[in-house]
Structure formats: C-alpha cells, structure tokens
Amino acid sequence: MAARDQNGCVLTCTVGECSYNQELECLAPEIMVGDDHPRCDTFTRDRVSMATQDAIVMSCAVADCAFNDTLHCHARGVTVDHHSGHADCVTFRP
C-alpha cells in the first residue's frame, strides 16, 4: 500500500502490537497525537476496522512541535515507534 502524497501521512509504524498495524503500516482511518507529549492516542489492542488507505494525522495537540500548525500536522510524513511503553510520533521536532 503506497503512502498518500499528503502532509501528516503515517509512513511507518513499528508498534506491531497495535491492532491497526499490518506489516509496519498503520491502517487506522486516522490517528490523533497527544497533548504535551507526542503519544499516538489511537493505539489500541482492541478489535478494529481497518482503513483502505494509509492513516493520516487527523489532529496533533503537541503545540511545541515544529510541524504543528493549528492542530494540523505539516510533516511530509510521520513515523510512529515505541517509546517508554507506548507509541509515539517520532517525527516530532521542537
């Protein structure tokens, strides 16, 4: 599945225990990223419905991220990875 040419597209997710993860791709319809910390708030182990396209960052509340503009992610693509026992957007840049 090719990544959409869109800002905030989740290009890679290495959090294999998330129900939306399939072969390092995020198949959530969209993800939400935390508030004061770039945690992927969409992470779940519950049974879920998969999207037909790659996920996008629907909103990001990490105000001090260089890619955040009024809760919208302007990174060319994001990577989600493990961090301290949870999933984080590791594209975050202060």
RADA-V982971 format. One record per backbone hydrogen bond with DSSP energy under -1.0 kcal/mol. NH is the residue of the N-H (numbers start at 1). CO is the residue of the C=O. E is the energy in kcal/mol with one decimal. If there is no record, write none. Layout:
BEGIN
nh=NH co=CO e=E
nh=NH co=CO e=E
END
This chain:
BEGIN
nh=6 co=4 e=-1.9
nh=8 co=75 e=-3.2
nh=9 co=6 e=-1.3
nh=10 co=55 e=-2.6
nh=11 co=78 e=-2.4
nh=12 co=78 e=-1.3
nh=13 co=24 e=-2.1
nh=14 co=80 e=-2.3
nh=16 co=14 e=-1.8
nh=18 co=15 e=-2.0
nh=19 co=44 e=-3.4
nh=21 co=18 e=-1.6
nh=22 co=25 e=-2.7
nh=25 co=22 e=-1.2
nh=27 co=20 e=-2.7
nh=31 co=56 e=-2.9
nh=33 co=59 e=-2.4
nh=34 co=39 e=-3.0
nh=39 co=37 e=-1.9
nh=40 co=87 e=-2.9
nh=41 co=32 e=-2.2
nh=41 co=39 e=-1.0
nh=43 co=40 e=-1.0
nh=51 co=27 e=-3.3
nh=55 co=26 e=-1.3
nh=57 co=8 e=-2.3
nh=58 co=31 e=-2.7
nh=59 co=31 e=-1.1
nh=60 co=71 e=-1.8
nh=61 co=33 e=-1.9
nh=61 co=34 e=-1.4
nh=63 co=61 e=-1.5
nh=65 co=62 e=-1.9
nh=66 co=93 e=-4.4
nh=68 co=65 e=-1.5
nh=69 co=72 e=-2.3
nh=72 co=69 e=-1.2
nh=74 co=67 e=-2.6
nh=78 co=9 e=-2.8
nh=80 co=12 e=-2.7
nh=81 co=88 e=-2.4
nh=83 co=86 e=-2.7
nh=86 co=83 e=-1.5
nh=88 co=81 e=-2.9
nh=89 co=38 e=-3.4
nh=90 co=79 e=-2.4
END
